Amino acid sequence: MLQPVSRQSDLTLESDQVPPRPENVGTFAPLSIAAFRAIWIANLFANLGIWAQSVAAAWVVTEAQGSAVMVAMIQVAAALPLVLMSIVTGVIADNYDRRKIMLTGMTIEVLGGLFITAITFMGLLSPTLLIASIFCVSIGAAITTPAWQAAVNEQVPKNLVSSAVLLNSVNYNAARAIGPAIGGLLLSAVGPAWIFLLNSLCFCGLIWAVWRWRRAVPKKTLPPERIVEGIKAALHFTQYSSVTRLVMLRSFIFGISASAIWALLPLLAHAHPSGSASLYGYMLGALGIGAIAGSTLVNRIRRKLGSSHLISYAATVLGMVMLILGGFDTLWALFPALIIGGSCWIAAVASYNSSVQVLVPDWVKARALALYQTALYGGLTIGSFVWGQLAENMAVQGALLSAGGLLIISALLLYSSRLPNLDADSLVEAPETMAGQPAFEFNPARGSVLVSIEYRIATDNIREFARAVRPLRKLRLRNGAERWSLYRDVNDREIWQEVFLVRNWLQHLRMLDRLTMADRVIIDRVTALHSGTQPPLLRHGVSYKATRYETQGPALTPTMSALDDIDAPDRNNPDYPAPP
């Protein structure tokens, strides 16, 4: 029997009916799925090209005597479009074919990469133009990223989603280990133009793999949400989703401090007595090697410690690594520290990502991932700019020491915050259909909807009923209700009425379509306390504005004509609709 929601989170579901994740499912199990394997391999080469290009870009700016702020602006240019656009592209990814959205975004990235390649071959590349071009390429990444991350559960079964997310992180960090070394070697051998060309060709391979990916696209019975409507729904969901809020808060604070290691590493390599492009590539490679090694332990450690404690420990150790980078200049100390830092980075970021992937329902997954990415990259963007400024005033080592200390302090302050344990099967979709059709026609996109559910609760069950309706309130508001209230009848003390207001009938249908097994458990727990001989009495009311014009002709119905004066004060409102 399904158990009630855990008190730790309003999205956690403990279930005996849903089979647990098999013990023999390892980290690399998703690679047995052909579609995921093909895209994963192509993405590996694309990530190799990205990291090789990042070395070339950072070194081009550094060699041009760019300031610390100019070098840090590479990170800002790469992250800013994700911060500004992710929520909009997340709405699109939740309402349209994610595969097509991914192809569109990656095409923009390829075109931007080809532009960088062309101006480099023509000898027109400058630090300012390079940063502007990276910004344009990142617009394509902002389109691709929410759809890419939300599409993971379309490539593998639900019980493999957590491992697939971790494998994608391994992919990224494996490329980080190899790509910078490739970039450093090519930079000294053939120059940056060929590296930019390599990146574009690798992305073409990824486009080909995604183009060949075919899967059953679920049919949507409701029209897609508009952009503004979708953004409001995502923000409304986040307001009542403890998981999403906590992940956003922690990833933002983590990103501010951890950004220093990426923004200042090229300056650290350049300032080193043996500094060269190859040294910078090897340093990034050490981070990548640590990430690959750490990925094999993440699931095991997460099962023992839980996601929250794993993130806190990883952030603390990463802060210590940054203190070592700022306090020592001997390579025998720097490289082991970077390897440990790479392990900590993947442990924290993969845990953030998996929490959103697994604990957020599908209808808002791309938007929740976009908000998480916005928080993380917002922190990275702000941090990169701040640490770049500090590096000019107090040297690179001083900035790294400050960032490391801040990261350790923030990890200790957030240690007590708890994320639930991951369960890939906790949010199975369980949509509910309308029991019958409305008795008259009305505009489903106009006028609010009032839903009331009347329960009869025995006096002995009132305390338990009060506890059961708390998560029910969050459920209704999280899924789209604008207001929620609970009333008790003044004459019959056993009668309780749940009342919630929805923006329009179409939004009410979306609420029914968004229900998951976790939501059904909450609803069933409340319903089980109802003691009447009949089920709880359900009523729907639509605003007269939705039914104002019931005919296609020029005349109003007599009933609605009688209500015409109610809106008289709004006649001068430009939004007031003219009669048909």
Helices and strands as residue ranges (DSSP letters): G 29-32, H 34-63, H 68-95, H 98-121, H 127-150, H 152-155, G 158-160, H 161-189, H 192-212, H 227-239, H 242-263, H 265-271, H 277-305, H 307-327, H 331-359, G 362-364, H 365-413, E 449-456, G 459-461, H 462-479, E 483-488, E 495-502, H 505-513, H 517-527, E 537-542, H 558-562, G 564-570
